[in-house]
Amino acid sequence: MGLIGLLAAAPTPAQWRSVVTFTLNDGPHIAFLDGNQHLRQIWYNTAYNIWFGQDLTAASNGTPAAAGSALASWMQSDGPHIAYLDTGGHVHQLWYTISTGVWNHQDLSATTNASTAEAGTPLNIFSGPDGDHIFYLDTNQHLDQIWWMNTQWIWQDLMADVSGVHLPSATSGLANFTLDGSIPQIVFIDQVGDLEQRWWQNNQFVQQDLTALLATNFSISGQVTTLGSPLSGVNMMLSGSASGGTTTDANGNYSFTVQYGGTYTVTPSLSGYNFSPASLTFSYLNSNQVANFSGTIPGGPGTQPNAAREFIRFNGQVVVVENGH
């Protein structure tokens, strides 16, 4: 019998968004919630080349799920695990013990005395070297986790130090990624619609508003001098991720406002002057930057000496006097 025929003969999924998959030695498995809020699986047995079906809630004597509950699955050393929510906001798991061939059930919220989950919360899984983590949103809109640490399940409110607009919205999804393979960084949408990330760093949880970060402005500023004195009227050009221009003021100072993450080059110019450095570039800018420049007149003081030339300052500018004129 094909998959469509098998579904027609068995209780159909209540909502196809509540579907997870995993693979065992006998073939691929599809788990879903049926119209009675029972967790069922349909799997393809590669040895017999046919599909099978099973009511996992009945097989494990488990608690039915809440209508529309999210599902999440992961593999542990003993076999596949599936998490779901009941009508009271408890997080449950059903798991298959490969060595015994038996499906089991456990109320993880009751086991860990965890906060009640918000109805409709997503469930997000991270499996790392410290164990398996189940992330969810509780009724206070806090991000919580229940995780397997060594030999027991433990619950933790990950946002006890957060309040207000930086809490997840009631409709936020959850996702995670890792930069080093061991520390999950959980991402969600906060109550003003910004994308936030939260992770464990230096023995504490930290959080960052990524939307606000990308909108952050920084400055590239500095001073242009000649012979150690401010040089005014220098044309300062900005190029790269943004373009613009300004001139140095009476104190030789200038400033550009630029956005986070861009690559920018600042180039000074003034007739009769060479500048060191000729330009400065800042890549993937994530903080305020200082770019100072020094201007010299070719053949002027500090360069190749010339007995026939003298240099005086007039109205703030260096003037070349050659052969007494």
Backbone hydrogen bonds, N-H to C=O, Kabsch-Sander energy under -0.5 kcal/mol:
donor,donor_aa,acceptor,acceptor_aa,energy
6,L,2,G,-2.1
7,L,3,L,-2.3
8,A,4,I,-1.9
9,A,5,G,-1.3
10,A,6,L,-1.0
14,A,33,L,-3.1
15,Q,33,L,-0.6
18,S,15,Q,-1.9
19,V,17,R,-1.4
20,V,31,A,-2.3
22,F,29,H,-1.8
24,L,27,G,-2.3
27,G,24,L,-1.4
29,H,22,F,-3.2
30,I,42,I,-2.8
31,A,20,V,-3.0
32,F,40,R,-2.3
33,L,18,S,-0.9
34,D,38,H,-2.6
35,G,12,T,-0.8
37,Q,34,D,-2.0
40,R,32,F,-3.2
40,R,38,H,-0.6
41,Q,54,Q,-2.5
42,I,30,I,-2.7
43,W,52,F,-2.1
44,Y,28,P,-2.2
45,N,43,W,-0.7
45,N,50,I,-2.7
46,T,26,D,-3.0
46,T,44,Y,-0.8
48,Y,45,N,-0.5
49,N,45,N,-2.1
50,I,45,N,-1.0
51,W,1,M,-0.7
52,F,43,W,-2.8
54,Q,41,Q,-2.2
56,L,39,L,-1.8
56,L,54,Q,-0.9
57,T,39,L,-1.5
59,A,55,D,-2.1
60,S,56,L,-1.9
61,N,57,T,-0.6
61,N,58,A,-0.7
62,G,57,T,-2.7
65,A,37,Q,-2.7
66,A,85,L,-2.9
69,S,66,A,-2.1
70,A,121,T,-0.5
72,A,83,A,-1.5
74,W,81,H,-2.0
76,Q,79,G,-2.4
79,G,76,Q,-0.9
81,H,74,W,-3.1
82,I,94,L,-2.7
83,A,72,A,-3.3
84,Y,92,H,-1.8
86,D,90,H,-1.9
89,G,86,D,-1.6
92,H,84,Y,-3.1
92,H,90,H,-0.5
93,Q,106,Q,-2.5
94,L,82,I,-2.4
95,W,104,N,-1.7
96,Y,80,P,-2.2
97,T,95,W,-0.6
97,T,102,V,-2.7
98,I,78,D,-2.8
98,I,96,Y,-0.9
100,T,97,T,-0.8
101,G,97,T,-2.5
102,V,97,T,-0.9
104,N,95,W,-3.0
106,Q,93,Q,-2.0
108,L,91,V,-1.4
108,L,106,Q,-1.0
109,S,91,V,-1.5
111,T,107,D,-2.0
112,T,108,L,-2.0
113,N,109,S,-1.3
114,A,109,S,-1.8
117,A,89,G,-3.0
118,E,137,L,-3.0
121,T,118,E,-2.2
124,N,135,F,-2.1
126,F,133,H,-2.0
128,G,126,F,-0.6
128,G,131,G,-2.4
131,G,128,G,-1.6
133,H,126,F,-3.3
134,I,146,I,-2.4
135,F,124,N,-3.4
135,F,133,H,-0.5
136,Y,144,D,-1.9
138,D,142,H,-2.4
139,T,116,T,-1.8
141,Q,138,D,-2.0
144,D,136,Y,-3.0
144,D,142,H,-0.6
145,Q,156,Q,-2.4
146,I,134,I,-2.1
147,W,154,I,-2.6
148,W,132,D,-2.4
149,M,147,W,-0.8
149,M,152,Q,-2.9
150,N,148,W,-0.6
151,T,149,M,-1.6
152,Q,149,M,-1.4
154,I,147,W,-2.3
156,Q,145,Q,-2.3
158,L,143,L,-2.2
158,L,156,Q,-0.8
160,A,157,D,-0.7
162,V,159,M,-1.6
166,H,163,S,-0.9
167,L,164,G,-1.9
169,S,189,I,-2.7
172,S,169,S,-1.5
175,A,187,V,-1.5
177,F,185,Q,-1.6
179,L,183,I,-0.5
185,Q,177,F,-3.3
186,I,184,P,-0.6
186,I,198,R,-2.6
187,V,175,A,-3.0
188,F,196,E,-1.9
190,D,194,D,-3.0
191,Q,165,V,-1.4
191,Q,167,L,-1.3
192,V,165,V,-0.6
193,G,190,D,-1.7
196,E,188,F,-3.0
196,E,194,D,-0.5
197,Q,208,Q,-2.3
198,R,186,I,-2.2
199,W,206,V,-2.3
200,W,184,P,-0.5
201,Q,199,W,-0.5
201,Q,204,Q,-3.6
204,Q,201,Q,-0.7
206,V,199,W,-3.0
208,Q,197,Q,-2.6
210,L,195,L,-2.0
210,L,208,Q,-1.0
211,T,195,L,-1.2
213,L,209,D,-2.1
214,L,210,L,-2.2
215,A,211,T,-0.8
216,T,213,L,-1.5
218,F,258,V,-3.4
220,I,256,F,-2.2
221,S,289,Q,-2.2
222,G,254,Y,-1.7
224,V,252,G,-2.6
225,T,293,F,-2.0
226,T,229,S,-3.0
229,S,226,T,-2.2
231,L,224,V,-2.6
232,S,230,P,-0.6
233,G,248,T,-2.1
235,N,269,S,-2.5
236,M,234,V,-0.6
236,M,246,T,-3.4
237,M,235,N,-0.6
237,M,267,T,-2.7
238,L,244,G,-3.1
239,S,265,T,-2.2
241,S,263,T,-2.8
244,G,238,L,-1.8
246,T,236,M,-2.0
248,T,234,V,-1.5
249,D,253,N,-2.2
252,G,249,D,-2.3
254,Y,222,G,-1.8
256,F,220,I,-2.4
258,V,218,F,-3.1
258,V,256,F,-0.5
260,Y,216,T,-2.3
261,G,285,L,-4.1
262,G,259,Q,-1.3
264,Y,282,F,-2.6
265,T,239,S,-2.7
266,V,280,L,-2.9
267,T,237,M,-2.3
269,S,235,N,-1.7
273,Y,270,L,-2.2
274,N,296,T,-3.3
276,S,294,S,-2.6
280,L,266,V,-2.1
282,F,264,Y,-3.2
285,L,262,G,-2.9
289,Q,219,S,-3.0
291,A,221,S,-2.8
293,F,223,Q,-2.1
294,S,276,S,-2.2
295,G,225,T,-3.5
296,T,274,N,-2.8
300,G,297,I,-3.3
303,T,300,G,-2.2
309,R,306,N,-1.9
310,E,321,V,-2.8
312,I,319,V,-2.3
314,F,312,I,-0.5
314,F,317,Q,-3.5
317,Q,314,F,-1.7
319,V,312,I,-4.1
319,V,317,Q,-0.5
321,V,310,E,-3.4
321,V,319,V,-0.5
322,E,320,V,-0.6
323,N,308,A,-3.0
325,H,322,E,-1.5
